[in-house]
């Protein structure tokens, strides 16, 4: 999910957990209810200062408004895992060996004086 989408989802979630309406949140953040509504619809994005005020009212660290807390695996990771799981064992062993060698070589190159 995109960062803006995560913000919207988390804002709504934390606001509801605190038992606040958009209007109550807006009042405590010194913002208009319309502005908060526009943010929750993804039509506007708050300033850093407003994000900090929102986080304080919702009793969360500001970064949590941007954190993916769904626990869902991104689709691209799932597709890669499924693809690798269906490879024959021999192919997986060869890939693993090649990847480990490449990583080791990169580490050695990075640590060269």
WOUR-V426517 format. One line per field, one symbol per residue. ss: DSSP state (H for helix, E for strand, - for the rest). A space follows every 50 residues. Layout:
BEGIN
ss=???
END
This chain:
BEGIN
ss=--HHHHHHHHHHHHHHH----HHHHHHHH---HHHHHHHH-------HHH HHHHHHHH---HHHH---------HHHHHHHHHHH---HHHHHHHHHHHH HHHHHHHHHHH--
END
